[in-house]
């Protein structure tokens, strides 16, 4: 199953032409939280991550922040 959420990069002409030849798509609303079950976690992660006073913003810090949620 391929889900297309109609955000701008997915609605570009090149993307649409390519996907029309590859798969059939069902119409979906843009940025629907129902299509992205993890979407509700981003605001929680953003607020947690921004509140940390660390000098590093590398992948290890991001991974640690996600694991602590």
DRENTORKOL-3810 file (N, C-alpha, C; in nm, 4 decimals):
REM DRENTORKOL-3810
@n.u->0.0861; n.v->-0.1179; n.w->0.0000; ca.u->0.0000; ca.v->0.0000; ca.w->0.0000; c.u->0.0896; c.v->0.1227; c.w->0.0000
@n.u->0.0635; n.v->0.2128; n.w->-0.0901; ca.u->0.1376; ca.v->0.3384; ca.w->-0.0997; c.u->0.0448; c.v->0.4517; c.w->-0.0596
@n.u->0.0875; n.v->0.5324; n.w->0.0376; ca.u->0.0072; ca.v->0.6464; ca.w->0.0807; c.u->0.0723; c.v->0.7744; c.w->0.0324
@n.u->-0.0048; n.v->0.8573; n.w->-0.0307; ca.u->0.0411; ca.v->0.9852; ca.w->-0.0835; c.u->-0.0366; c.v->1.0935; c.w->-0.0117
@n.u->0.0329; n.v->1.1805; n.w->0.0621; ca.u->-0.0382; ca.v->1.2772; ca.w->0.1454; c.u->-0.0588; c.v->1.4139; c.w->0.0806
@n.u->-0.0275; n.v->1.4282; n.w->-0.0466; ca.u->-0.0516; ca.v->1.5511; ca.w->-0.1228; c.u->0.0261; c.v->1.6738; c.w->-0.0755
@n.u->0.1351; n.v->1.6561; n.w->-0.0010; ca.u->0.2182; ca.v->1.7708; ca.w->0.0326; c.u->0.2912; c.v->1.8155; c.w->-0.0936
@n.u->0.3410; n.v->1.9372; n.w->-0.0936; ca.u->0.3956; ca.v->1.9994; ca.w->-0.2143; c.u->0.4975; c.v->1.9129; c.w->-0.2902
@n.u->0.5985; n.v->1.8545; n.w->-0.2238; ca.u->0.6937; ca.v->1.7733; ca.w->-0.3012; c.u->0.6282; c.v->1.6544; c.w->-0.3715
@n.u->0.5204; n.v->1.6029; n.w->-0.3150; ca.u->0.4539; ca.v->1.4879; ca.w->-0.3758; c.u->0.3580; c.v->1.5276; c.w->-0.4864
@n.u->0.3229; n.v->1.6555; n.w->-0.4938; ca.u->0.2294; ca.v->1.7001; ca.w->-0.5969; c.u->0.3004; c.v->1.7693; c.w->-0.7127
@n.u->0.4327; n.v->1.7702; n.w->-0.7113; ca.u->0.5078; ca.v->1.8275; ca.w->-0.8228; c.u->0.4774; c.v->1.7473; c.w->-0.9493
@n.u->0.4838; n.v->1.8127; n.w->-1.0625; ca.u->0.4492; ca.v->1.7490; ca.w->-1.1897; c.u->0.5293; c.v->1.6218; c.w->-1.2138
@n.u->0.6587; n.v->1.6264; n.w->-1.1870; ca.u->0.7434; ca.v->1.5089; ca.w->-1.2100; c.u->0.6991; c.v->1.3931; c.w->-1.1208
@n.u->0.6698; n.v->1.4223; n.w->-0.9945; ca.u->0.6247; ca.v->1.3166; ca.w->-0.9029; c.u->0.4924; c.v->1.2577; c.w->-0.9469
@n.u->0.4007; n.v->1.3435; n.w->-0.9876; ca.u->0.2698; ca.v->1.2954; ca.w->-1.0306; c.u->0.2805; c.v->1.2092; c.w->-1.1559
@n.u->0.3607; n.v->1.2529; n.w->-1.2522; ca.u->0.3763; ca.v->1.1753; ca.w->-1.3753; c.u->0.4381; c.v->1.0390; c.w->-1.3467
@n.u->0.5388; n.v->1.0373; n.w->-1.2598; ca.u->0.6049; ca.v->0.9111; ca.w->-1.2256; c.u->0.5077; c.v->0.8177; c.w->-1.1537
@n.u->0.4364; n.v->0.8694; n.w->-1.0556; ca.u->0.3479; ca.v->0.7831; ca.w->-0.9781; c.u->0.2291; c.v->0.7342; c.w->-1.0596
@n.u->0.1841; n.v->0.8123; n.w->-1.1576; ca.u->0.0735; ca.v->0.7680; ca.w->-1.2413; c.u->0.1097; c.v->0.6441; c.w->-1.3224
@n.u->0.2368; n.v->0.6328; n.w->-1.3583; ca.u->0.2810; ca.v->0.5182; ca.w->-1.4373; c.u->0.3143; c.v->0.3975; c.w->-1.3495
@n.u->0.3346; n.v->0.4205; n.w->-1.2218; ca.u->0.3795; ca.v->0.3132; ca.w->-1.1337; c.u->0.2675; c.v->0.2505; c.w->-1.0503
@n.u->0.1811; n.v->0.3327; n.w->-0.9922; ca.u->0.0785; ca.v->0.2822; ca.w->-0.9002; c.u->-0.0508; c.v->0.3607; c.w->-0.9142
@n.u->-0.1573; n.v->0.3000; n.w->-0.8736; ca.u->-0.2852; ca.v->0.3711; ca.w->-0.8661; c.u->-0.2933; c.v->0.4368; c.w->-0.7285
@n.u->-0.3428; n.v->0.5583; n.w->-0.7231; ca.u->-0.3493; ca.v->0.6315; ca.w->-0.5963; c.u->-0.4931; c.v->0.6676; c.w->-0.5630
@n.u->-0.5240; n.v->0.6613; n.w->-0.4349; ca.u->-0.6537; ca.v->0.7064; ca.w->-0.3865; c.u->-0.6423; c.v->0.8527; c.w->-0.3467
@n.u->-0.7460; n.v->0.9327; n.w->-0.3660; ca.u->-0.7390; ca.v->1.0728; ca.w->-0.3233; c.u->-0.7301; c.v->1.0816; c.w->-0.1709
@n.u->-0.6412; n.v->1.1652; n.w->-0.1227; ca.u->-0.6214; ca.v->1.1837; ca.w->0.0213; c.u->-0.6083; c.v->1.3320; c.w->0.0515
@n.u->-0.6503; n.v->1.3750; n.w->0.1698; ca.u->-0.6328; ca.v->1.5152; ca.w->0.2077; c.u->-0.4861; c.v->1.5452; c.w->0.2377
@n.u->-0.4457; n.v->1.6685; n.w->0.2128; ca.u->-0.3077; ca.v->1.7090; ca.w->0.2419; c.u->-0.2854; c.v->1.7149; c.w->0.3923
@n.u->-0.1719; n.v->1.6661; n.w->0.4369; ca.u->-0.1284; ca.v->1.6721; ca.w->0.5764; c.u->-0.2311; c.v->1.6171; c.w->0.6752
@n.u->-0.2902; n.v->1.5073; n.w->0.6437; ca.u->-0.3885; ca.v->1.4466; ca.w->0.7327; c.u->-0.3181; c.v->1.3712; c.w->0.8449
@n.u->-0.3486; n.v->1.4024; n.w->0.9719; ca.u->-0.2846; ca.v->1.3294; ca.w->1.0818; c.u->-0.3239; c.v->1.1816; c.w->1.0835
@n.u->-0.4364; n.v->1.1491; n.w->1.0220; ca.u->-0.4781; ca.v->1.0092; ca.w->1.0160; c.u->-0.3856; c.v->0.9258; c.w->0.9278
@n.u->-0.3192; n.v->0.9902; n.w->0.8320; ca.u->-0.2293; ca.v->0.9180; ca.w->0.7424; c.u->-0.0899; c.v->0.9022; c.w->0.8010
@n.u->-0.0589; n.v->0.9815; n.w->0.9014; ca.u->0.0735; ca.v->0.9777; ca.w->0.9615; c.u->0.0591; c.v->0.9623; c.w->1.1126
@n.u->0.0500; n.v->0.8394; n.w->1.1627; ca.u->0.0261; ca.v->0.8193; ca.w->1.3052; c.u->0.1349; c.v->0.8759; c.w->1.3956
@n.u->0.2550; n.v->0.8985; n.w->1.3433; ca.u->0.3623; ca.v->0.9533; ca.w->1.4251; c.u->0.3576; c.v->1.1065; c.w->1.4315
@n.u->0.2752; n.v->1.1677; n.w->1.3485; ca.u->0.2727; ca.v->1.3132; ca.w->1.3362; c.u->0.2506; c.v->1.3838; c.w->1.4700
@n.u->0.1653; n.v->1.3299; n.w->1.5555; ca.u->0.1360; ca.v->1.3954; ca.w->1.6831; c.u->0.2569; c.v->1.3987; c.w->1.7764
@n.u->0.3577; n.v->1.3158; n.w->1.7520; ca.u->0.4765; ca.v->1.3148; ca.w->1.8379; c.u->0.5734; c.v->1.4284; c.w->1.8081
@n.u->0.5663; n.v->1.4873; n.w->1.6874; ca.u->0.6640; ca.v->1.5895; ca.w->1.6504; c.u->0.6585; c.v->1.7116; c.w->1.7413
@n.u->0.5402; n.v->1.7601; n.w->1.7768; ca.u->0.5330; ca.v->1.8784; ca.w->1.8628; c.u->0.5896; c.v->1.8476; c.w->2.0006
@n.u->0.5642; n.v->1.7277; n.w->2.0508; ca.u->0.6198; ca.v->1.6876; ca.w->2.1799; c.u->0.7718; c.v->1.6787; c.w->2.1724
@n.u->0.8220; n.v->1.6192; n.w->2.0650; ca.u->0.9667; ca.v->1.6065; ca.w->2.0482; c.u->1.0309; c.v->1.7435; c.w->2.0320
@n.u->0.9691; n.v->1.8320; n.w->1.9517; ca.u->1.0228; ca.v->1.9666; ca.w->1.9310; c.u->1.0338; c.v->2.0422; c.w->2.0619
@n.u->0.9287; n.v->2.0404; n.w->2.1439; ca.u->0.9328; ca.v->2.1161; ca.w->2.2686; c.u->1.0349; c.v->2.0574; c.w->2.3651
@n.u->1.0461; n.v->1.9255; n.w->2.3697; ca.u->1.1444; ca.v->1.8619; ca.w->2.4571; c.u->1.2859; c.v->1.8920; c.w->2.4107
@n.u->1.3093; n.v->1.8793; n.w->2.2820; ca.u->1.4429; ca.v->1.8980; ca.w->2.2268; c.u->1.4877; c.v->2.0429; c.w->2.2374
@n.u->1.3970; n.v->2.1386; n.w->2.2111; ca.u->1.4321; ca.v->2.2799; ca.w->2.2166; c.u->1.4615; c.v->2.3264; c.w->2.3581
@n.u->1.4022; n.v->2.2630; n.w->2.4578; ca.u->1.4224; ca.v->2.3039; ca.w->2.5968; c.u->1.5557; c.v->2.2562; c.w->2.6523
@n.u->1.6174; n.v->2.1630; n.w->2.5882; ca.u->1.7454; ca.v->2.1116; ca.w->2.6374; c.u->1.8575; c.v->2.2097; c.w->2.6049
@n.u->1.9369; n.v->2.2382; n.w->2.7043; ca.u->2.0486; ca.v->2.3314; ca.w->2.6851; c.u->2.1752; c.v->2.2504; c.w->2.6598
@n.u->2.1857; n.v->2.1942; n.w->2.5418; ca.u->2.3040; ca.v->2.1170; ca.w->2.5071; c.u->2.3829; c.v->2.1919; c.w->2.4017
@n.u->2.5101; n.v->2.1684; n.w->2.3991; ca.u->2.5943; ca.v->2.2328; ca.w->2.2999; c.u->2.6003; c.v->2.1551; c.w->2.1700
@n.u->2.5474; n.v->2.0342; n.w->2.1693; ca.u->2.5540; ca.v->1.9495; ca.w->2.0509; c.u->2.4155; c.v->1.9302; c.w->1.9917
@n.u->2.4086; n.v->1.9325; n.w->1.8597; ca.u->2.2812; ca.v->1.9066; ca.w->1.7927; c.u->2.2949; c.v->1.7904; c.w->1.6957
@n.u->2.3893; n.v->1.7024; n.w->1.7222; ca.u->2.4144; ca.v->1.5907; ca.w->1.6316; c.u->2.3136; c.v->1.4786; c.w->1.6459
@n.u->2.3313; n.v->1.3749; n.w->1.5654; ca.u->2.2386; ca.v->1.2617; ca.w->1.5657; c.u->2.2266; c.v->1.1919; c.w->1.7008
@n.u->2.3353; n.v->1.1848; n.w->1.7767; ca.u->2.3288; ca.v->1.1184; ca.w->1.9072; c.u->2.2347; c.v->1.1916; c.w->2.0018
@n.u->2.2367; n.v->1.3251; n.w->1.9994; ca.u->2.1471; ca.v->1.4039; ca.w->2.0843; c.u->2.0032; c.v->1.3833; c.w->2.0406
@n.u->1.9783; n.v->1.3852; n.w->1.9119; ca.u->1.8423; ca.v->1.3651; ca.w->1.8608; c.u->1.7920; c.v->1.2256; c.w->1.8962
@n.u->1.8748; n.v->1.1246; n.w->1.8810; ca.u->1.8353; ca.v->0.9879; ca.w->1.9139; c.u->1.8042; c.v->0.9754; c.w->2.0621
@n.u->1.8873; n.v->1.0349; n.w->2.1462; ca.u->1.8623; ca.v->1.0326; ca.w->2.2905; c.u->1.7331; c.v->1.1023; c.w->2.3269
@n.u->1.7030; n.v->1.2129; n.w->2.2612; ca.u->1.5791; ca.v->1.2858; ca.w->2.2873; c.u->1.4579; c.v->1.2025; c.w->2.2499
@n.u->1.4649; n.v->1.1344; n.w->2.1383; ca.u->1.3528; ca.v->1.0502; ca.w->2.0946; c.u->1.3331; c.v->0.9345; c.w->2.1913
@n.u->1.4408; n.v->0.8726; n.w->2.2352; ca.u->1.4296; ca.v->0.7591; ca.w->2.3261; c.u->1.3736; c.v->0.8011; c.w->2.4615
@n.u->1.3934; n.v->0.9268; n.w->2.5009; ca.u->1.3443; ca.v->0.9751; ca.w->2.6294; c.u->1.1983; c.v->1.0162; c.w->2.6272
@n.u->1.1368; n.v->1.0221; n.w->2.5097; ca.u->0.9956; ca.v->1.0633; ca.w->2.5037; c.u->0.9051; c.v->0.9624; c.w->2.5647
END
